[in-house]
Amino acid sequence: MYNIEKIRNIGIIAHIDAGKTTTTEHILFYTGKEHKMGKVDDGTTVMDWMEEERKRGITIMSAATTCIWKDHTINIIDTPGHVDFTAEVERSLRVLDGAIGVFCAVGGVEAQSETVWKQADRYHVPRIAFVNKMDRVGASFENVLSSMKARLKVRPVVVTMPWGSESGFRGIIDIIRMKAYTFDEETQGKVVIEQEIPEDLVGRAKALYEEMIDTLADFDDEIIEKYACGALMERDLMASIRKATLSEKITPVLAGASFRHKGVQHLLDAVIDFLPSPKERPPVVGIQPKNNQSVVRLPEMDESLCALAFKTAFDKHGELTYTRIYSGELKEGDRKSVV
């Protein structure tokens, strides 16, 4: 039986060409879901399964998959980034518990990323942000942070910062643990190497740590008290960031370059550490059709079945319906009324 507290139902949202599908392919690779990473340019990705998607190199329809990371089940919906398919994103966002916003380190907050971010605001979906393509010419982590503040009106909290940029992008710096990480190219980033922060980056890392404390102190009085007396622990920071993320007061930000196999494992950790389980989301409220009365369903297995069929797709195997189960249990072969 599933431990509901160890489930994450997330979506990946972004502007077209931010690297959303490539990031998803790396997630599936590192979690062991796939043994070989597909490439968008080669038309071999798992999530872009339609012939038209593979031909055009873009996501047209939302696709769903499940993977396991550190004893947690992560259900992922990869959504379209093209403006023509905004309605497809809308259908997915209403059934998500959390989301990853992927931003290009060169383009920053672009038109469609702003649109889907506001859609997520409408459904009160907690989010983390991944600044991708730090290896690209013109990449600027600071510019992305500035555009997030200006265009999305969020308070970013940097969890990992880039170690270099463009051709000099080597890895990431973990601001909470104050460690640097590189990713072995021969293993496609599977081997993660921890080391001390380079001397020339220590000052910037410490400044971001102080900014993290200052931001969290606005929502959590205990943080500043523990920090002042030297009793602040890593678990305290993690718990505070999680609490502020779930209440949509902050957006944790991570850096990386999916195509170069850098930073995705830390992104997976952030999904578990900072995004909600179904139990941490408000209960579902609906109308009982028999008596027209309001009904509340809690995310528990022993509750009556409550589900929403949010998407139907057709492929060579026939009709496939995607369903979000909010309470109760639906087994293969079941035939029952869903209320």
MOJO-V917012 format. One record per residue. N is the residue number from 1. RES is the residue in three letters. SS is DSSP state (H for helix, E for strand, - for the rest). D_LAST is the distance of its C-alpha to the last C-alpha in Angstrom with 1 decimal. Layout:
n->N res->RES ss->SS d_last->D_LAST
n->N res->RES ss->SS d_last->D_LAST
This chain:
n->1 res->MET ss->- d_last->22.5
n->2 res->TYR ss->- d_last->21.8
n->3 res->ASN ss->- d_last->23.1
n->4 res->ILE ss->H d_last->20.5
n->5 res->GLU ss->H d_last->23.4
n->6 res->LYS ss->H d_last->25.2
n->7 res->ILE ss->E d_last->22.6
n->8 res->ARG ss->E d_last->23.3
n->9 res->ASN ss->E d_last->21.0
n->10 res->ILE ss->E d_last->23.7
n->11 res->GLY ss->E d_last->24.8
n->12 res->ILE ss->E d_last->28.5
n->13 res->ILE ss->E d_last->29.5
n->14 res->ALA ss->E d_last->33.0
n->15 res->HIS ss->- d_last->35.5
n->16 res->ILE ss->- d_last->36.7
n->17 res->ASP ss->- d_last->39.4
n->18 res->ALA ss->- d_last->38.6
n->19 res->GLY ss->- d_last->38.2
n->20 res->LYS ss->H d_last->34.4
n->21 res->THR ss->H d_last->34.2
n->22 res->THR ss->H d_last->37.4
n->23 res->THR ss->H d_last->36.0
n->24 res->THR ss->H d_last->32.9
n->25 res->GLU ss->H d_last->35.3
n->26 res->HIS ss->H d_last->37.3
n->27 res->ILE ss->H d_last->34.2
n->28 res->LEU ss->H d_last->33.4
n->29 res->PHE ss->H d_last->37.1
n->30 res->TYR ss->H d_last->37.6
n->31 res->THR ss->- d_last->34.5
n->32 res->GLY ss->- d_last->35.8
n->33 res->LYS ss->- d_last->33.1
n->34 res->GLU ss->- d_last->35.8
n->35 res->HIS ss->- d_last->39.5
n->36 res->LYS ss->- d_last->40.8
n->37 res->MET ss->- d_last->39.8
n->38 res->GLY ss->- d_last->39.3
n->39 res->LYS ss->- d_last->41.0
n->40 res->VAL ss->- d_last->39.8
n->41 res->ASP ss->- d_last->43.3
n->42 res->ASP ss->- d_last->43.5
n->43 res->GLY ss->- d_last->40.1
n->44 res->THR ss->- d_last->39.2
n->45 res->THR ss->- d_last->36.2
n->46 res->VAL ss->- d_last->33.1
n->47 res->MET ss->- d_last->30.6
n->48 res->ASP ss->- d_last->32.5
n->49 res->TRP ss->- d_last->32.0
n->50 res->MET ss->- d_last->32.5
n->51 res->GLU ss->H d_last->36.1
n->52 res->GLU ss->H d_last->36.2
n->53 res->GLU ss->H d_last->35.1
n->54 res->ARG ss->H d_last->37.8
n->55 res->LYS ss->H d_last->40.3
n->56 res->ARG ss->H d_last->39.8
n->57 res->GLY ss->- d_last->39.1
n->58 res->ILE ss->- d_last->36.0
n->59 res->THR ss->- d_last->32.3
n->60 res->ILE ss->- d_last->30.6
n->61 res->MET ss->- d_last->27.1
n->62 res->SER ss->- d_last->25.0
n->63 res->ALA ss->E d_last->25.3
n->64 res->ALA ss->E d_last->23.6
n->65 res->THR ss->E d_last->25.2
n->66 res->THR ss->E d_last->25.3
n->67 res->CYS ss->E d_last->28.4
n->68 res->ILE ss->E d_last->29.7
n->69 res->TRP ss->E d_last->32.1
n->70 res->LYS ss->- d_last->33.7
n->71 res->ASP ss->- d_last->31.1
n->72 res->HIS ss->E d_last->28.2
n->73 res->THR ss->E d_last->25.6
n->74 res->ILE ss->E d_last->25.5
n->75 res->ASN ss->E d_last->22.9
n->76 res->ILE ss->E d_last->24.7
n->77 res->ILE ss->E d_last->24.0
n->78 res->ASP ss->E d_last->27.3
n->79 res->THR ss->- d_last->27.0
n->80 res->PRO ss->- d_last->29.7
n->81 res->GLY ss->- d_last->32.5
n->82 res->HIS ss->- d_last->34.0
n->83 res->VAL ss->H d_last->33.5
n->84 res->ASP ss->H d_last->32.7
n->85 res->PHE ss->H d_last->29.3
n->86 res->THR ss->H d_last->28.0
n->87 res->ALA ss->H d_last->24.8
n->88 res->GLU ss->H d_last->24.1
n->89 res->VAL ss->H d_last->24.5
n->90 res->GLU ss->H d_last->22.2
n->91 res->ARG ss->H d_last->19.3
n->92 res->SER ss->H d_last->20.0
n->93 res->LEU ss->H d_last->20.8
n->94 res->ARG ss->- d_last->17.4
n->95 res->VAL ss->- d_last->16.0
n->96 res->LEU ss->- d_last->19.2
n->97 res->ASP ss->- d_last->20.2
n->98 res->GLY ss->E d_last->23.9
n->99 res->ALA ss->E d_last->26.4
n->100 res->ILE ss->E d_last->30.0
n->101 res->GLY ss->E d_last->32.1
n->102 res->VAL ss->E d_last->35.0
n->103 res->PHE ss->E d_last->38.1
n->104 res->CYS ss->E d_last->41.3
n->105 res->ALA ss->- d_last->44.3
n->106 res->VAL ss->- d_last->46.4
n->107 res->GLY ss->- d_last->44.1
n->108 res->GLY ss->E d_last->42.3
n->109 res->VAL ss->- d_last->39.5
n->110 res->GLU ss->- d_last->39.4
n->111 res->ALA ss->H d_last->37.8
n->112 res->GLN ss->H d_last->34.6
n->113 res->SER ss->H d_last->34.2
n->114 res->GLU ss->H d_last->34.4
n->115 res->THR ss->H d_last->31.8
n->116 res->VAL ss->H d_last->29.2
n->117 res->TRP ss->H d_last->30.1
n->118 res->LYS ss->H d_last->29.4
n->119 res->GLN ss->H d_last->26.0
n->120 res->ALA ss->H d_last->25.2
n->121 res->ASP ss->H d_last->26.6
n->122 res->ARG ss->H d_last->24.1
n->123 res->TYR ss->- d_last->21.2
n->124 res->HIS ss->- d_last->23.2
n->125 res->VAL ss->- d_last->23.5
n->126 res->PRO ss->E d_last->26.3
n->127 res->ARG ss->E d_last->29.0
n->128 res->ILE ss->E d_last->32.1
n->129 res->ALA ss->E d_last->34.8
n->130 res->PHE ss->E d_last->36.9
n->131 res->VAL ss->E d_last->40.3
n->132 res->ASN ss->E d_last->41.0
n->133 res->LYS ss->- d_last->44.2
n->134 res->MET ss->- d_last->46.6
n->135 res->ASP ss->- d_last->49.1
n->136 res->ARG ss->- d_last->49.3
n->137 res->VAL ss->- d_last->52.4
n->138 res->GLY ss->- d_last->51.7
n->139 res->ALA ss->- d_last->49.0
n->140 res->SER ss->- d_last->48.8
n->141 res->PHE ss->H d_last->46.4
n->142 res->GLU ss->H d_last->47.7
n->143 res->ASN ss->H d_last->47.1
n->144 res->VAL ss->H d_last->43.5
n->145 res->LEU ss->H d_last->43.1
n->146 res->SER ss->H d_last->44.9
n->147 res->SER ss->H d_last->42.8
n->148 res->MET ss->H d_last->39.5
n->149 res->LYS ss->H d_last->40.9
n->150 res->ALA ss->H d_last->42.1
n->151 res->ARG ss->H d_last->39.4
n->152 res->LEU ss->H d_last->36.2
n->153 res->LYS ss->- d_last->37.3
n->154 res->VAL ss->- d_last->36.4
n->155 res->ARG ss->- d_last->38.3
n->156 res->PRO ss->E d_last->38.9
n->157 res->VAL ss->E d_last->39.9
n->158 res->VAL ss->E d_last->41.8
n->159 res->VAL ss->- d_last->40.9
n->160 res->THR ss->E d_last->43.0
n->161 res->MET ss->E d_last->45.8
n->162 res->PRO ss->E d_last->47.6
n->163 res->TRP ss->E d_last->50.9
n->164 res->GLY ss->- d_last->52.8
n->165 res->SER ss->- d_last->51.6
n->166 res->GLU ss->H d_last->52.4
n->167 res->SER ss->H d_last->54.7
n->168 res->GLY ss->H d_last->55.2
n->169 res->PHE ss->- d_last->51.6
n->170 res->ARG ss->- d_last->51.8
n->171 res->GLY ss->E d_last->48.7
n->172 res->ILE ss->E d_last->46.9
n->173 res->ILE ss->E d_last->47.7
n->174 res->ASP ss->E d_last->45.1
n->175 res->ILE ss->- d_last->45.6
n->176 res->ILE ss->- d_last->44.0
n->177 res->ARG ss->- d_last->46.0
n->178 res->MET ss->- d_last->49.0
n->179 res->LYS ss->E d_last->49.5
n->180 res->ALA ss->E d_last->50.0
n->181 res->TYR ss->E d_last->48.4
n->182 res->THR ss->E d_last->49.6
n->183 res->PHE ss->E d_last->48.0
n->184 res->ASP ss->- d_last->50.0
n->185 res->GLU ss->- d_last->50.3
n->186 res->GLU ss->- d_last->51.4
n->187 res->THR ss->- d_last->48.1
n->188 res->GLN ss->- d_last->46.1
n->189 res->GLY ss->- d_last->45.3
n->190 res->LYS ss->- d_last->44.0
n->191 res->VAL ss->- d_last->46.9
n->192 res->VAL ss->E d_last->46.6
n->193 res->ILE ss->E d_last->49.9
n->194 res->GLU ss->E d_last->50.0
n->195 res->GLN ss->E d_last->53.1
n->196 res->GLU ss->- d_last->54.6
n->197 res->ILE ss->- d_last->54.1
n->198 res->PRO ss->- d_last->57.0
n->199 res->GLU ss->H d_last->59.5
n->200 res->ASP ss->H d_last->59.1
n->201 res->LEU ss->H d_last->55.4
n->202 res->VAL ss->H d_last->55.5
n->203 res->GLY ss->H d_last->56.1
n->204 res->ARG ss->H d_last->53.1
n->205 res->ALA ss->H d_last->50.8
n->206 res->LYS ss->H d_last->52.0
n->207 res->ALA ss->H d_last->51.5
n->208 res->LEU ss->H d_last->47.9
n->209 res->TYR ss->H d_last->47.4
n->210 res->GLU ss->H d_last->48.9
n->211 res->GLU ss->H d_last->46.6
n->212 res->MET ss->H d_last->43.6
n->213 res->ILE ss->H d_last->44.8
n->214 res->ASP ss->H d_last->45.6
n->215 res->THR ss->H d_last->42.1
n->216 res->LEU ss->H d_last->40.3
n->217 res->ALA ss->H d_last->42.6
n->218 res->ASP ss->- d_last->41.2
n->219 res->PHE ss->- d_last->37.9
n->220 res->ASP ss->- d_last->39.1
n->221 res->ASP ss->H d_last->42.2
n->222 res->GLU ss->H d_last->42.6
n->223 res->ILE ss->H d_last->43.2
n->224 res->ILE ss->H d_last->46.4
n->225 res->GLU ss->H d_last->47.6
n->226 res->LYS ss->H d_last->47.3
n->227 res->TYR ss->H d_last->48.8
n->228 res->ALA ss->H d_last->51.7
n->229 res->CYS ss->- d_last->52.7
n->230 res->GLY ss->- d_last->52.2
n->231 res->ALA ss->- d_last->49.3
n->232 res->LEU ss->- d_last->46.6
n->233 res->MET ss->- d_last->45.1
n->234 res->GLU ss->H d_last->43.0
n->235 res->ARG ss->H d_last->40.0
n->236 res->ASP ss->H d_last->40.3
n->237 res->LEU ss->H d_last->40.2
n->238 res->MET ss->H d_last->37.3
n->239 res->ALA ss->H d_last->35.2
n->240 res->SER ss->H d_last->36.3
n->241 res->ILE ss->H d_last->35.5
n->242 res->ARG ss->H d_last->32.0
n->243 res->LYS ss->H d_last->31.4
n->244 res->ALA ss->H d_last->32.8
n->245 res->THR ss->H d_last->30.9
n->246 res->LEU ss->H d_last->27.4
n->247 res->SER ss->- d_last->28.4
n->248 res->GLU ss->- d_last->29.5
n->249 res->LYS ss->- d_last->33.1
n->250 res->ILE ss->- d_last->34.7
n->251 res->THR ss->E d_last->34.4
n->252 res->PRO ss->E d_last->36.0
n->253 res->VAL ss->E d_last->38.2
n->254 res->LEU ss->E d_last->39.5
n->255 res->ALA ss->E d_last->42.2
n->256 res->GLY ss->- d_last->42.8
n->257 res->ALA ss->E d_last->43.5
n->258 res->SER ss->H d_last->41.1
n->259 res->PHE ss->H d_last->43.4
n->260 res->ARG ss->H d_last->46.2
n->261 res->HIS ss->- d_last->43.9
n->262 res->LYS ss->E d_last->44.2
n->263 res->GLY ss->- d_last->41.7
n->264 res->VAL ss->H d_last->38.5
n->265 res->GLN ss->H d_last->38.5
n->266 res->HIS ss->H d_last->38.7
n->267 res->LEU ss->H d_last->35.8
n->268 res->LEU ss->H d_last->33.7
n->269 res->ASP ss->H d_last->34.9
n->270 res->ALA ss->H d_last->33.8
n->271 res->VAL ss->H d_last->30.2
n->272 res->ILE ss->H d_last->30.1
n->273 res->ASP ss->H d_last->32.2
n->274 res->PHE ss->H d_last->30.8
n->275 res->LEU ss->- d_last->27.3
n->276 res->PRO ss->- d_last->24.2
n->277 res->SER ss->- d_last->22.1
n->278 res->PRO ss->H d_last->18.3
n->279 res->LYS ss->H d_last->19.3
n->280 res->GLU ss->H d_last->21.6
n->281 res->ARG ss->- d_last->19.2
n->282 res->PRO ss->- d_last->17.5
n->283 res->PRO ss->- d_last->14.1
n->284 res->VAL ss->E d_last->11.1
n->285 res->VAL ss->E d_last->10.6
n->286 res->GLY ss->E d_last->8.2
n->287 res->ILE ss->E d_last->8.1
n->288 res->GLN ss->E d_last->6.6
n->289 res->PRO ss->- d_last->7.8
n->290 res->LYS ss->- d_last->9.7
n->291 res->ASN ss->- d_last->11.8
n->292 res->ASN ss->- d_last->11.5
n->293 res->GLN ss->E d_last->11.8
n->294 res->SER ss->E d_last->11.2
n->295 res->VAL ss->E d_last->9.1
n->296 res->VAL ss->E d_last->10.5
n->297 res->ARG ss->E d_last->9.6
n->298 res->LEU ss->- d_last->12.9
n->299 res->PRO ss->- d_last->13.9
n->300 res->GLU ss->- d_last->14.7
n->301 res->MET ss->- d_last->14.7
n->302 res->ASP ss->- d_last->14.4
n->303 res->GLU ss->- d_last->11.2
n->304 res->SER ss->- d_last->7.9
n->305 res->LEU ss->- d_last->6.7
n->306 res->CYS ss->E d_last->5.3
n->307 res->ALA ss->E d_last->7.4
n->308 res->LEU ss->E d_last->9.3
n->309 res->ALA ss->E d_last->11.9
n->310 res->PHE ss->E d_last->14.7
n->311 res->LYS ss->E d_last->17.7
n->312 res->THR ss->E d_last->19.3
n->313 res->ALA ss->E d_last->22.8
n->314 res->PHE ss->E d_last->25.5
n->315 res->ASP ss->E d_last->28.4
n->316 res->LYS ss->- d_last->30.9
n->317 res->HIS ss->- d_last->28.5
n->318 res->GLY ss->E d_last->26.0
n->319 res->GLU ss->E d_last->22.6
n->320 res->LEU ss->E d_last->20.7
n->321 res->THR ss->E d_last->17.2
n->322 res->TYR ss->E d_last->16.7
n->323 res->THR ss->E d_last->13.3
n->324 res->ARG ss->E d_last->12.8
n->325 res->ILE ss->E d_last->11.0
n->326 res->TYR ss->E d_last->10.6
n->327 res->SER ss->E d_last->10.1
n->328 res->GLY ss->- d_last->10.6
n->329 res->GLU ss->- d_last->12.3
n->330 res->LEU ss->- d_last->12.4
n->331 res->LYS ss->- d_last->15.8
n->332 res->GLU ss->- d_last->18.0
n->333 res->GLY ss->- d_last->17.8
n->334 res->ASP ss->- d_last->14.4
n->335 res->ARG ss->- d_last->12.9
n->336 res->LYS ss->- d_last->9.5
n->337 res->SER ss->- d_last->6.4
n->338 res->VAL ss->- d_last->3.8
n->339 res->VAL ss->- d_last->0.0
